[in-house]
Amino acid sequence: MISLIMMVCLQADAKICRQELIEFNGSSMACVFEAQPIVAEWGTDHPEWRIASWKCSRTG
């Protein structure tokens, strides 16, 4: 299984960070190509968090 993995940090305190995993149905290459709009939507839906980084990776 492929997951989109984002490291997100609290806007109010950059020392507070966590990982967010979004399961992705498709190949690693498809994840890379389709990730940006998913990441942007997540950021819009969670304005109190800043997306520090993201990657697509095999999980589970």
C-alpha distance matrix in Angstrom:
0.0 3.8 6.7 10.3 12.3 16.0 18.9 21.6 25.2 27.9 30.4 33.3 32.4 30.2 30.0 27.9 24.3 20.9 17.2 15.5 11.8 10.8 7.6 7.4 7.4 8.2 8.5 9.2 12.7 12.5 11.0 14.0 16.4 15.6 15.2 18.9 20.0 17.3 18.5 22.1 21.8 20.4 23.3 25.8 24.7 25.0 28.2 28.9 25.9 25.7 22.5 23.1 20.1 16.5 13.8 10.4 8.4 5.6 5.6 6.3
3.8 0.0 3.8 6.9 9.4 13.0 16.1 18.9 22.5 25.4 27.7 30.7 29.9 27.5 27.7 25.7 22.0 18.9 15.1 13.4 9.9 8.8 6.4 5.4 6.8 7.0 6.9 6.4 9.9 9.8 7.7 10.4 13.1 12.4 11.6 15.4 16.7 14.2 15.2 18.8 18.9 17.7 20.3 22.9 22.3 22.6 25.4 26.3 23.2 22.6 19.2 19.9 16.7 13.0 10.2 6.7 5.5 4.4 5.8 8.4
6.7 3.8 0.0 3.8 5.9 9.5 12.7 15.2 18.9 21.7 24.0 27.0 26.2 24.0 24.2 22.1 18.4 15.3 11.6 9.7 6.2 5.5 4.4 5.1 8.2 9.4 9.8 8.5 11.6 11.1 7.9 10.3 13.1 11.8 10.0 13.5 14.8 11.9 12.3 16.0 16.1 14.4 17.0 19.7 19.0 19.0 21.9 22.6 19.5 19.1 15.8 16.7 13.8 10.3 8.3 5.7 5.5 6.2 6.2 9.1
10.3 6.9 3.8 0.0 3.8 6.6 10.2 12.4 16.2 19.0 21.0 24.2 23.6 21.3 22.0 20.1 16.4 13.8 10.2 8.1 5.7 5.1 6.3 6.5 10.1 10.9 11.2 9.3 11.5 10.8 7.0 8.5 11.2 9.8 7.1 10.2 11.8 9.0 8.8 12.5 13.1 11.5 13.7 16.6 16.3 16.2 18.8 19.8 16.6 15.8 12.4 13.5 10.6 7.0 5.8 4.6 6.6 8.9 9.4 12.5
12.3 9.4 5.9 3.8 0.0 3.8 6.8 9.6 13.2 16.3 18.6 21.6 20.6 18.2 18.5 16.7 12.9 10.3 6.8 5.8 4.7 6.5 8.6 9.9 13.6 14.5 14.4 12.0 14.3 14.2 10.5 11.0 14.1 13.0 9.8 11.9 13.9 11.1 9.6 13.4 14.2 11.8 13.3 16.7 16.4 15.4 17.8 18.0 14.6 13.8 10.5 10.9 8.4 5.4 5.3 6.0 7.1 9.8 9.6 12.7
16.0 13.0 9.5 6.6 3.8 0.0 3.8 6.1 9.8 12.8 14.9 18.0 17.2 14.7 15.6 13.9 10.2 8.3 5.6 5.1 6.4 8.3 11.4 12.7 16.4 17.4 17.4 14.9 16.6 16.4 12.6 12.5 15.1 13.9 10.2 11.2 13.1 10.6 8.0 11.3 12.5 9.8 10.4 14.1 14.1 12.6 14.5 14.7 11.0 10.0 6.7 7.5 5.7 4.2 6.6 8.8 10.6 13.5 13.3 16.3
18.9 16.1 12.7 10.2 6.8 3.8 0.0 3.8 6.9 10.3 12.7 15.5 14.1 11.4 11.9 10.5 6.8 5.8 4.6 6.4 8.9 11.6 14.7 16.3 20.1 21.0 20.8 18.1 19.8 19.9 16.2 15.6 18.4 17.4 13.6 14.0 16.0 13.8 10.7 13.4 14.9 11.9 11.5 15.3 15.4 13.0 14.3 13.6 9.8 8.6 6.1 5.5 5.2 6.1 8.9 11.7 13.0 15.9 15.5 18.2
21.6 18.9 15.2 12.4 9.6 6.1 3.8 0.0 3.8 6.8 9.1 12.0 11.2 9.1 10.3 8.6 5.5 5.5 6.2 7.2 10.6 12.8 16.4 18.1 21.9 23.2 23.4 20.9 22.4 22.0 18.3 17.9 20.1 18.7 14.9 14.6 15.9 13.9 10.6 12.4 13.5 10.3 9.2 12.8 12.8 10.0 10.9 9.8 6.1 5.4 4.4 5.4 7.2 8.7 12.0 14.7 16.4 19.2 18.5 21.0
25.2 22.5 18.9 16.2 13.2 9.8 6.9 3.8 0.0 3.8 6.3 8.7 7.4 5.4 7.1 5.6 4.0 6.4 8.8 10.4 14.0 16.4 20.0 21.9 25.7 27.0 27.2 24.6 25.9 25.7 22.1 21.4 23.5 22.2 18.4 17.7 18.9 17.1 13.7 14.8 16.0 12.9 11.1 14.2 14.3 10.9 10.8 8.6 5.5 5.2 6.4 6.6 9.6 12.0 15.4 18.3 19.8 22.6 21.8 24.1
27.9 25.4 21.7 19.0 16.3 12.8 10.3 6.8 3.8 0.0 3.8 5.5 5.3 5.5 7.6 5.7 6.2 8.7 11.5 12.6 16.3 18.4 22.1 24.2 27.9 29.5 30.1 27.7 29.0 28.4 24.8 24.3 26.2 24.5 20.9 19.9 20.5 18.8 15.6 16.0 16.7 13.7 11.5 13.8 13.7 9.9 9.2 6.1 4.5 6.1 8.9 9.8 13.1 15.3 18.8 21.6 23.1 25.8 24.7 26.8
30.4 27.7 24.0 21.0 18.6 14.9 12.7 9.1 6.3 3.8 0.0 3.8 5.6 6.1 9.4 8.8 9.6 12.2 14.7 15.4 19.0 20.7 24.5 26.1 29.8 31.2 31.7 29.3 30.2 29.5 26.1 25.3 26.7 25.1 21.6 20.0 20.5 19.4 16.1 15.7 16.7 14.3 11.3 13.0 13.7 10.3 8.1 5.5 5.2 5.8 9.4 10.5 14.1 16.7 20.4 23.3 25.3 28.3 27.5 29.8
33.3 30.7 27.0 24.2 21.6 18.0 15.5 12.0 8.7 5.5 3.8 0.0 3.8 6.5 9.1 8.8 10.9 13.8 16.9 18.0 21.7 23.6 27.4 29.3 33.0 34.6 35.2 32.8 33.8 33.2 29.7 28.9 30.4 28.8 25.3 23.8 24.2 23.0 19.8 19.3 20.1 17.6 14.8 16.2 16.4 12.9 10.8 7.5 8.3 9.5 13.0 13.8 17.4 20.1 23.7 26.7 28.4 31.2 30.1 32.2
32.4 29.9 26.2 23.6 20.6 17.2 14.1 11.2 7.4 5.3 5.6 3.8 0.0 3.8 5.4 5.8 8.6 12.0 15.4 17.2 21.0 23.4 27.0 29.1 32.9 34.4 34.6 32.0 33.3 33.0 29.4 28.6 30.5 29.2 25.5 24.3 25.2 23.8 20.4 20.6 21.6 18.8 16.3 18.4 18.5 14.8 13.3 10.0 9.5 10.1 13.0 12.8 16.4 19.2 22.6 25.7 27.1 29.8 28.7 30.7
30.2 27.5 24.0 21.3 18.2 14.7 11.4 9.1 5.4 5.5 6.1 6.5 3.8 0.0 3.8 5.4 6.9 10.5 13.5 15.7 19.3 21.8 25.3 27.2 31.0 32.1 32.0 29.2 30.4 30.4 26.9 25.7 27.8 26.9 23.1 22.0 23.4 22.1 18.5 19.0 20.6 17.8 15.3 17.9 18.5 14.9 13.7 10.9 9.2 8.5 10.6 9.6 13.1 16.2 19.6 22.9 24.2 27.2 26.4 28.7
30.0 27.7 24.2 22.0 18.5 15.6 11.9 10.3 7.1 7.6 9.4 9.1 5.4 3.8 0.0 3.8 6.1 9.8 13.1 15.9 19.4 22.4 25.7 27.9 31.7 32.9 32.7 29.8 31.4 31.7 28.0 27.1 29.6 28.7 24.9 24.2 25.8 24.1 20.6 21.7 23.1 20.0 18.0 20.8 20.9 17.2 16.6 13.6 11.7 11.5 13.0 11.5 14.5 17.4 20.3 23.4 24.2 26.9 25.8 27.8
27.9 25.7 22.1 20.1 16.7 13.9 10.5 8.6 5.6 5.7 8.8 8.8 5.8 5.4 3.8 0.0 3.8 7.0 10.7 13.2 16.8 19.8 23.1 25.6 29.3 30.9 31.1 28.5 30.3 30.2 26.5 26.1 28.5 27.2 23.4 23.1 24.3 22.2 19.0 20.3 21.1 17.7 16.2 18.9 18.4 14.7 14.7 11.6 9.7 10.5 12.0 11.5 14.2 16.5 19.4 22.2 22.9 25.2 23.8 25.5
24.3 22.0 18.4 16.4 12.9 10.2 6.8 5.5 4.0 6.2 9.6 10.9 8.6 6.9 6.1 3.8 0.0 3.8 7.1 9.8 13.3 16.4 19.7 22.0 25.8 27.2 27.3 24.7 26.6 26.6 22.8 22.4 25.0 23.8 20.0 20.0 21.4 19.1 16.0 17.7 18.7 15.3 14.1 17.3 16.9 13.5 14.1 11.6 8.7 9.1 9.4 8.8 11.0 12.9 15.7 18.4 19.1 21.5 20.2 22.2
20.9 18.9 15.3 13.8 10.3 8.3 5.8 5.5 6.4 8.7 12.2 13.8 12.0 10.5 9.8 7.0 3.8 0.0 3.8 6.6 10.0 13.2 16.4 19.0 22.7 24.4 24.6 22.3 24.5 24.4 20.6 20.7 23.4 22.0 18.3 18.9 20.2 17.4 14.8 17.1 17.6 14.0 13.8 17.1 16.1 13.1 14.7 12.8 9.7 10.5 9.9 9.9 10.9 11.7 14.0 16.1 16.5 18.6 16.9 18.7
17.2 15.1 11.6 10.2 6.8 5.6 4.6 6.2 8.8 11.5 14.7 16.9 15.4 13.5 13.1 10.7 7.1 3.8 0.0 3.8 6.5 10.0 12.9 15.4 19.1 20.7 20.9 18.7 21.0 20.9 17.1 17.5 20.4 19.0 15.5 16.7 18.1 15.1 12.8 15.8 16.3 12.8 13.4 16.9 15.9 13.6 15.7 14.6 11.3 11.6 9.8 10.0 9.7 9.3 11.0 12.6 12.9 14.9 13.4 15.4
15.5 13.4 9.7 8.1 5.8 5.1 6.4 7.2 10.4 12.6 15.4 18.0 17.2 15.7 15.9 13.2 9.8 6.6 3.8 0.0 3.8 6.7 10.0 12.6 16.3 18.2 19.0 17.2 19.5 18.8 15.0 16.0 18.5 16.5 13.2 14.6 15.4 12.1 10.5 13.5 13.4 9.9 11.4 14.6 13.3 11.6 14.4 14.1 11.0 11.7 9.7 11.2 10.5 9.2 10.8 11.7 12.5 14.3 12.8 14.7
11.8 9.9 6.2 5.7 4.7 6.4 8.9 10.6 14.0 16.3 19.0 21.7 21.0 19.3 19.4 16.8 13.3 10.0 6.5 3.8 0.0 3.8 6.4 9.2 12.8 14.8 15.8 14.4 17.0 16.2 12.5 14.2 16.8 14.8 11.9 14.3 15.1 11.6 10.9 14.4 14.1 11.2 13.5 16.4 15.1 14.2 17.3 17.4 14.5 14.9 12.4 13.7 12.1 9.6 9.9 9.6 9.9 11.2 9.6 11.5
10.8 8.8 5.5 5.1 6.5 8.3 11.6 12.8 16.4 18.4 20.7 23.6 23.4 21.8 22.4 19.8 16.4 13.2 10.0 6.7 3.8 0.0 3.8 6.3 9.8 12.2 13.8 13.1 15.4 13.8 10.5 12.8 14.8 12.3 10.0 12.7 12.8 9.2 9.7 13.1 12.2 10.0 13.1 15.5 14.1 14.2 17.5 18.4 15.8 16.2 13.6 15.5 13.7 10.7 10.6 9.5 10.5 11.6 10.5 12.4
7.6 6.4 4.4 6.3 8.6 11.4 14.7 16.4 20.0 22.1 24.5 27.4 27.0 25.3 25.7 23.1 19.7 16.4 12.9 10.0 6.4 3.8 0.0 3.8 6.7 9.4 11.4 11.5 14.2 12.6 9.8 12.9 14.8 12.5 11.2 14.5 14.7 11.3 12.6 15.9 15.0 13.4 16.6 18.7 17.3 17.8 21.2 22.1 19.6 19.9 17.1 18.8 16.5 13.1 12.0 9.7 9.9 9.8 8.8 10.2
7.4 5.4 5.1 6.5 9.9 12.7 16.3 18.1 21.9 24.2 26.1 29.3 29.1 27.2 27.9 25.6 22.0 19.0 15.4 12.6 9.2 6.3 3.8 0.0 3.8 6.0 8.2 8.8 11.1 9.0 6.8 10.3 11.8 9.6 9.2 12.9 13.1 10.3 12.3 15.5 14.8 14.1 17.3 19.2 18.4 19.4 22.5 23.9 21.3 21.1 18.0 19.6 16.9 13.3 11.6 8.7 9.6 9.7 10.1 12.0
7.4 6.8 8.2 10.1 13.6 16.4 20.1 21.9 25.7 27.9 29.8 33.0 32.9 31.0 31.7 29.3 25.8 22.7 19.1 16.3 12.8 9.8 6.7 3.8 0.0 3.8 7.2 9.3 11.3 8.9 8.2 12.0 12.8 10.9 11.7 15.4 15.3 13.0 15.5 18.3 17.5 17.2 20.5 22.1 21.3 22.6 25.7 27.4 24.9 24.7 21.7 23.3 20.5 16.8 14.8 11.5 11.9 11.2 11.8 13.1
8.2 7.0 9.4 10.9 14.5 17.4 21.0 23.2 27.0 29.5 31.2 34.6 34.4 32.1 32.9 30.9 27.2 24.4 20.7 18.2 14.8 12.2 9.4 6.0 3.8 0.0 3.8 6.8 8.2 6.1 6.7 10.2 10.8 9.9 11.4 15.0 15.5 14.0 16.3 19.1 18.9 19.0 22.0 23.7 23.3 24.7 27.5 29.2 26.5 25.9 22.5 23.8 20.6 16.8 14.3 10.8 11.4 10.8 12.6 14.4
8.5 6.9 9.8 11.2 14.4 17.4 20.8 23.4 27.2 30.1 31.7 35.2 34.6 32.0 32.7 31.1 27.3 24.6 20.9 19.0 15.8 13.8 11.4 8.2 7.2 3.8 0.0 3.8 5.3 5.1 6.2 8.8 10.0 10.4 11.7 15.2 16.6 15.4 17.1 20.1 20.5 20.5 23.1 25.2 25.2 26.2 28.8 30.4 27.3 26.2 22.7 23.3 19.8 16.1 13.1 9.5 9.8 9.4 12.2 14.5
9.2 6.4 8.5 9.3 12.0 14.9 18.1 20.9 24.6 27.7 29.3 32.8 32.0 29.2 29.8 28.5 24.7 22.3 18.7 17.2 14.4 13.1 11.5 8.8 9.3 6.8 3.8 0.0 3.8 5.5 5.0 6.4 8.8 9.9 10.2 13.6 15.7 14.6 15.5 18.6 19.7 19.4 21.5 24.0 24.3 24.9 27.1 28.5 25.3 23.8 20.1 20.3 16.7 13.1 9.8 6.4 7.0 7.7 11.1 14.1
12.7 9.9 11.6 11.5 14.3 16.6 19.8 22.4 25.9 29.0 30.2 33.8 33.3 30.4 31.4 30.3 26.6 24.5 21.0 19.5 17.0 15.4 14.2 11.1 11.3 8.2 5.3 3.8 0.0 3.8 5.3 5.2 6.4 8.6 9.9 12.7 14.8 14.7 15.7 18.3 19.7 20.1 21.9 24.1 25.0 25.8 27.7 29.5 26.3 24.5 20.8 21.1 17.5 14.1 11.1 8.5 10.2 11.4 14.8 17.8
12.5 9.8 11.1 10.8 14.2 16.4 19.9 22.0 25.7 28.4 29.5 33.2 33.0 30.4 31.7 30.2 26.6 24.4 20.9 18.8 16.2 13.8 12.6 9.0 8.9 6.1 5.1 5.5 3.8 0.0 3.8 5.4 5.1 6.0 8.2 11.2 12.5 12.2 14.1 16.5 17.3 18.0 20.2 22.0 22.7 24.0 26.1 28.2 25.3 23.8 20.4 21.3 18.0 14.5 12.1 9.4 11.5 12.6 15.4 18.2
11.0 7.7 7.9 7.0 10.5 12.6 16.2 18.3 22.1 24.8 26.1 29.7 29.4 26.9 28.0 26.5 22.8 20.6 17.1 15.0 12.5 10.5 9.8 6.8 8.2 6.7 6.2 5.0 5.3 3.8 0.0 3.8 5.5 5.2 5.5 9.1 10.7 9.7 11.1 14.0 14.9 15.0 17.2 19.4 19.9 20.8 23.0 24.8 21.8 20.5 16.9 17.9 14.6 11.0 8.8 6.2 8.8 10.5 12.9 15.9
14.0 10.4 10.3 8.5 11.0 12.5 15.6 17.9 21.4 24.3 25.3 28.9 28.6 25.7 27.1 26.1 22.4 20.7 17.5 16.0 14.2 12.8 12.9 10.3 12.0 10.2 8.8 6.4 5.2 5.4 3.8 0.0 3.8 5.6 5.4 7.8 10.6 10.5 10.9 13.5 15.3 15.6 17.0 19.4 20.5 21.2 22.8 24.6 21.5 19.5 15.9 16.4 12.9 9.7 7.6 6.3 9.5 12.1 14.9 18.3
16.4 13.1 13.1 11.2 14.1 15.1 18.4 20.1 23.5 26.2 26.7 30.4 30.5 27.8 29.6 28.5 25.0 23.4 20.4 18.5 16.8 14.8 14.8 11.8 12.8 10.8 10.0 8.8 6.4 5.1 5.5 3.8 0.0 3.8 5.8 7.3 9.2 10.3 11.5 13.2 14.8 16.1 17.5 19.2 20.7 21.9 23.4 25.7 22.9 20.9 17.5 18.5 15.4 12.5 11.1 9.9 13.2 15.4 18.1 21.3
15.6 12.4 11.8 9.8 13.0 13.9 17.4 18.7 22.2 24.5 25.1 28.8 29.2 26.9 28.7 27.2 23.8 22.0 19.0 16.5 14.8 12.3 12.5 9.6 10.9 9.9 10.4 9.9 8.6 6.0 5.2 5.6 3.8 0.0 3.8 5.9 6.5 7.1 9.2 10.8 11.8 13.2 15.1 16.5 17.6 19.2 20.9 23.4 20.9 19.5 16.3 18.0 15.3 12.3 11.4 10.2 13.5 15.6 17.6 20.5
15.2 11.6 10.0 7.1 9.8 10.2 13.6 14.9 18.4 20.9 21.6 25.3 25.5 23.1 24.9 23.4 20.0 18.3 15.5 13.2 11.9 10.0 11.2 9.2 11.7 11.4 11.7 10.2 9.9 8.2 5.5 5.4 5.8 3.8 0.0 3.8 5.7 5.1 6.0 8.5 9.9 10.5 12.2 14.2 15.3 16.3 18.0 20.2 17.4 15.9 12.7 14.3 11.7 8.6 8.4 8.1 11.7 14.3 15.9 19.1
18.9 15.4 13.5 10.2 11.9 11.2 14.0 14.6 17.7 19.9 20.0 23.8 24.3 22.0 24.2 23.1 20.0 18.9 16.7 14.6 14.3 12.7 14.5 12.9 15.4 15.0 15.2 13.6 12.7 11.2 9.1 7.8 7.3 5.9 3.8 0.0 3.8 5.4 5.1 6.0 8.5 9.8 10.5 12.3 14.2 15.2 16.3 18.7 16.2 14.3 11.4 13.2 11.2 9.3 10.2 11.0 14.8 17.7 19.3 22.5
20.0 16.7 14.8 11.8 13.9 13.1 16.0 15.9 18.9 20.5 20.5 24.2 25.2 23.4 25.8 24.3 21.4 20.2 18.1 15.4 15.1 12.8 14.7 13.1 15.3 15.5 16.6 15.7 14.8 12.5 10.7 10.6 9.2 6.5 5.7 3.8 0.0 3.8 5.4 5.0 6.0 8.5 9.7 10.4 12.2 14.1 15.3 18.3 16.4 15.2 12.9 15.5 14.1 12.2 13.3 13.6 17.2 19.8 21.0 23.8
17.3 14.2 11.9 9.0 11.1 10.6 13.8 13.9 17.1 18.8 19.4 23.0 23.8 22.1 24.1 22.2 19.1 17.4 15.1 12.1 11.6 9.2 11.3 10.3 13.0 14.0 15.4 14.6 14.7 12.2 9.7 10.5 10.3 7.1 5.1 5.4 3.8 0.0 3.8 5.4 5.2 6.2 8.6 9.9 10.5 12.2 14.3 16.8 14.8 14.1 11.7 14.6 13.1 10.7 11.8 11.9 15.1 17.4 18.1 20.7
18.5 15.2 12.3 8.8 9.6 8.0 10.7 10.6 13.7 15.6 16.1 19.8 20.4 18.5 20.6 19.0 16.0 14.8 12.8 10.5 10.9 9.7 12.6 12.3 15.5 16.3 17.1 15.5 15.7 14.1 11.1 10.9 11.5 9.2 6.0 5.1 5.4 3.8 0.0 3.8 5.5 5.1 6.2 8.7 9.9 10.5 12.1 14.3 11.8 10.6 8.0 10.8 9.7 8.0 10.2 11.4 14.7 17.5 18.1 21.0
22.1 18.8 16.0 12.5 13.4 11.3 13.4 12.4 14.8 16.0 15.7 19.3 20.6 19.0 21.7 20.3 17.7 17.1 15.8 13.5 14.4 13.1 15.9 15.5 18.3 19.1 20.1 18.6 18.3 16.5 14.0 13.5 13.2 10.8 8.5 6.0 5.0 5.4 3.8 0.0 3.8 5.5 5.1 6.3 8.7 9.9 10.6 13.5 11.8 10.6 9.1 12.2 11.9 11.1 13.6 15.0 18.4 21.3 21.9 24.7
21.8 18.9 16.1 13.1 14.2 12.5 14.9 13.5 16.0 16.7 16.7 20.1 21.6 20.6 23.1 21.1 18.7 17.6 16.3 13.4 14.1 12.2 15.0 14.8 17.5 18.9 20.5 19.7 19.7 17.3 14.9 15.3 14.8 11.8 9.9 8.5 6.0 5.2 5.5 3.8 0.0 3.8 5.4 5.1 6.1 8.6 10.2 13.3 12.2 12.2 11.2 14.7 14.6 13.4 15.6 16.4 19.5 21.9 22.1 24.5
20.4 17.7 14.4 11.5 11.8 9.8 11.9 10.3 12.9 13.7 14.3 17.6 18.8 17.8 20.0 17.7 15.3 14.0 12.8 9.9 11.2 10.0 13.4 14.1 17.2 19.0 20.5 19.4 20.1 18.0 15.0 15.6 16.1 13.2 10.5 9.8 8.5 6.2 5.1 5.5 3.8 0.0 3.8 5.4 5.1 6.1 8.6 11.0 9.4 10.0 8.9 12.6 12.7 11.7 14.1 15.2 17.9 20.3 20.0 22.2
23.3 20.3 17.0 13.7 13.3 10.4 11.5 9.2 11.1 11.5 11.3 14.8 16.3 15.3 18.0 16.2 14.1 13.8 13.4 11.4 13.5 13.1 16.6 17.3 20.5 22.0 23.1 21.5 21.9 20.2 17.2 17.0 17.5 15.1 12.2 10.5 9.7 8.6 6.2 5.1 5.4 3.8 0.0 3.8 5.4 5.1 5.9 8.5 7.0 7.0 6.9 10.7 11.7 11.8 15.0 16.8 19.7 22.5 22.3 24.8
25.8 22.9 19.7 16.6 16.7 14.1 15.3 12.8 14.2 13.8 13.0 16.2 18.4 17.9 20.8 18.9 17.3 17.1 16.9 14.6 16.4 15.5 18.7 19.2 22.1 23.7 25.2 24.0 24.1 22.0 19.4 19.4 19.2 16.5 14.2 12.3 10.4 9.9 8.7 6.3 5.1 5.4 3.8 0.0 3.8 5.5 5.7 9.3 9.3 9.9 10.5 14.2 15.4 15.4 18.4 19.9 22.9 25.5 25.3 27.6
24.7 22.3 19.0 16.3 16.4 14.1 15.4 12.8 14.3 13.7 13.7 16.4 18.5 18.5 20.9 18.4 16.9 16.1 15.9 13.3 15.1 14.1 17.3 18.4 21.3 23.3 25.2 24.3 25.0 22.7 19.9 20.5 20.7 17.6 15.3 14.2 12.2 10.5 9.9 8.7 6.1 5.1 5.4 3.8 0.0 3.8 6.1 9.0 9.4 11.2 11.8 15.6 16.7 16.3 19.1 20.2 22.8 25.0 24.3 26.2
25.0 22.6 19.0 16.2 15.4 12.6 13.0 10.0 10.9 9.9 10.3 12.9 14.8 14.9 17.2 14.7 13.5 13.1 13.6 11.6 14.2 14.2 17.8 19.4 22.6 24.7 26.2 24.9 25.8 24.0 20.8 21.2 21.9 19.2 16.3 15.2 14.1 12.2 10.5 9.9 8.6 6.1 5.1 5.5 3.8 0.0 3.8 5.5 5.8 8.3 9.7 13.3 14.9 15.2 18.4 20.0 22.3 24.7 23.7 25.6
28.2 25.4 21.9 18.8 17.8 14.5 14.3 10.9 10.8 9.2 8.1 10.8 13.3 13.7 16.6 14.7 14.1 14.7 15.7 14.4 17.3 17.5 21.2 22.5 25.7 27.5 28.8 27.1 27.7 26.1 23.0 22.8 23.4 20.9 18.0 16.3 15.3 14.3 12.1 10.6 10.2 8.6 5.9 5.7 6.1 3.8 0.0 3.8 5.4 7.3 9.8 13.1 15.4 16.5 20.0 22.1 24.6 27.3 26.7 28.8
28.9 26.3 22.6 19.8 18.0 14.7 13.6 9.8 8.6 6.1 5.5 7.5 10.0 10.9 13.6 11.6 11.6 12.8 14.6 14.1 17.4 18.4 22.1 23.9 27.4 29.2 30.4 28.5 29.5 28.2 24.8 24.6 25.7 23.4 20.2 18.7 18.3 16.8 14.3 13.5 13.3 11.0 8.5 9.3 9.0 5.5 3.8 0.0 3.8 6.9 10.1 12.8 15.6 17.1 20.7 23.0 25.1 27.7 26.7 28.7
25.9 23.2 19.5 16.6 14.6 11.0 9.8 6.1 5.5 4.5 5.2 8.3 9.5 9.2 11.7 9.7 8.7 9.7 11.3 11.0 14.5 15.8 19.6 21.3 24.9 26.5 27.3 25.3 26.3 25.3 21.8 21.5 22.9 20.9 17.4 16.2 16.4 14.8 11.8 11.8 12.2 9.4 7.0 9.3 9.4 5.8 5.4 3.8 0.0 3.8 6.5 9.2 11.9 13.4 17.0 19.5 21.6 24.3 23.5 25.7
25.7 22.6 19.1 15.8 13.8 10.0 8.6 5.4 5.2 6.1 5.8 9.5 10.1 8.5 11.5 10.5 9.1 10.5 11.6 11.7 14.9 16.2 19.9 21.1 24.7 25.9 26.2 23.8 24.5 23.8 20.5 19.5 20.9 19.5 15.9 14.3 15.2 14.1 10.6 10.6 12.2 10.0 7.0 9.9 11.2 8.3 7.3 6.9 3.8 0.0 3.8 6.0 9.1 11.3 15.1 18.0 20.4 23.5 23.2 25.8
22.5 19.2 15.8 12.4 10.5 6.7 6.1 4.4 6.4 8.9 9.4 13.0 13.0 10.6 13.0 12.0 9.4 9.9 9.8 9.7 12.4 13.6 17.1 18.0 21.7 22.5 22.7 20.1 20.8 20.4 16.9 15.9 17.5 16.3 12.7 11.4 12.9 11.7 8.0 9.1 11.2 8.9 6.9 10.5 11.8 9.7 9.8 10.1 6.5 3.8 0.0 3.8 5.7 7.5 11.3 14.3 16.8 20.0 20.1 23.0
23.1 19.9 16.7 13.5 10.9 7.5 5.5 5.4 6.6 9.8 10.5 13.8 12.8 9.6 11.5 11.5 8.8 9.9 10.0 11.2 13.7 15.5 18.8 19.6 23.3 23.8 23.3 20.3 21.1 21.3 17.9 16.4 18.5 18.0 14.3 13.2 15.5 14.6 10.8 12.2 14.7 12.6 10.7 14.2 15.6 13.3 13.1 12.8 9.2 6.0 3.8 0.0 3.8 7.2 10.8 14.3 16.4 19.8 20.1 23.2
20.1 16.7 13.8 10.6 8.4 5.7 5.2 7.2 9.6 13.1 14.1 17.4 16.4 13.1 14.5 14.2 11.0 10.9 9.7 10.5 12.1 13.7 16.5 16.9 20.5 20.6 19.8 16.7 17.5 18.0 14.6 12.9 15.4 15.3 11.7 11.2 14.1 13.1 9.7 11.9 14.6 12.7 11.7 15.4 16.7 14.9 15.4 15.6 11.9 9.1 5.7 3.8 0.0 3.8 7.1 10.7 13.0 16.5 17.3 20.6
16.5 13.0 10.3 7.0 5.4 4.2 6.1 8.7 12.0 15.3 16.7 20.1 19.2 16.2 17.4 16.5 12.9 11.7 9.3 9.2 9.6 10.7 13.1 13.3 16.8 16.8 16.1 13.1 14.1 14.5 11.0 9.7 12.5 12.3 8.6 9.3 12.2 10.7 8.0 11.1 13.4 11.7 11.8 15.4 16.3 15.2 16.5 17.1 13.4 11.3 7.5 7.2 3.8 0.0 3.8 7.1 9.7 13.3 14.2 17.7
13.8 10.2 8.3 5.8 5.3 6.6 8.9 12.0 15.4 18.8 20.4 23.7 22.6 19.6 20.3 19.4 15.7 14.0 11.0 10.8 9.9 10.6 12.0 11.6 14.8 14.3 13.1 9.8 11.1 12.1 8.8 7.6 11.1 11.4 8.4 10.2 13.3 11.8 10.2 13.6 15.6 14.1 15.0 18.4 19.1 18.4 20.0 20.7 17.0 15.1 11.3 10.8 7.1 3.8 0.0 3.8 6.4 10.1 11.8 15.4
10.4 6.7 5.7 4.6 6.0 8.8 11.7 14.7 18.3 21.6 23.3 26.7 25.7 22.9 23.4 22.2 18.4 16.1 12.6 11.7 9.6 9.5 9.7 8.7 11.5 10.8 9.5 6.4 8.5 9.4 6.2 6.3 9.9 10.2 8.1 11.0 13.6 11.9 11.4 15.0 16.4 15.2 16.8 19.9 20.2 20.0 22.1 23.0 19.5 18.0 14.3 14.3 10.7 7.1 3.8 0.0 3.8 7.1 9.3 13.0
8.4 5.5 5.5 6.6 7.1 10.6 13.0 16.4 19.8 23.1 25.3 28.4 27.1 24.2 24.2 22.9 19.1 16.5 12.9 12.5 9.9 10.5 9.9 9.6 11.9 11.4 9.8 7.0 10.2 11.5 8.8 9.5 13.2 13.5 11.7 14.8 17.2 15.1 14.7 18.4 19.5 17.9 19.7 22.9 22.8 22.3 24.6 25.1 21.6 20.4 16.8 16.4 13.0 9.7 6.4 3.8 0.0 3.8 6.2 10.0
5.6 4.4 6.2 8.9 9.8 13.5 15.9 19.2 22.6 25.8 28.3 31.2 29.8 27.2 26.9 25.2 21.5 18.6 14.9 14.3 11.2 11.6 9.8 9.7 11.2 10.8 9.4 7.7 11.4 12.6 10.5 12.1 15.4 15.6 14.3 17.7 19.8 17.4 17.5 21.3 21.9 20.3 22.5 25.5 25.0 24.7 27.3 27.7 24.3 23.5 20.0 19.8 16.5 13.3 10.1 7.1 3.8 0.0 3.8 7.1
5.6 5.8 6.2 9.4 9.6 13.3 15.5 18.5 21.8 24.7 27.5 30.1 28.7 26.4 25.8 23.8 20.2 16.9 13.4 12.8 9.6 10.5 8.8 10.1 11.8 12.6 12.2 11.1 14.8 15.4 12.9 14.9 18.1 17.6 15.9 19.3 21.0 18.1 18.1 21.9 22.1 20.0 22.3 25.3 24.3 23.7 26.7 26.7 23.5 23.2 20.1 20.1 17.3 14.2 11.8 9.3 6.2 3.8 0.0 3.8
6.3 8.4 9.1 12.5 12.7 16.3 18.2 21.0 24.1 26.8 29.8 32.2 30.7 28.7 27.8 25.5 22.2 18.7 15.4 14.7 11.5 12.4 10.2 12.0 13.1 14.4 14.5 14.1 17.8 18.2 15.9 18.3 21.3 20.5 19.1 22.5 23.8 20.7 21.0 24.7 24.5 22.2 24.8 27.6 26.2 25.6 28.8 28.7 25.7 25.8 23.0 23.2 20.6 17.7 15.4 13.0 10.0 7.1 3.8 0.0
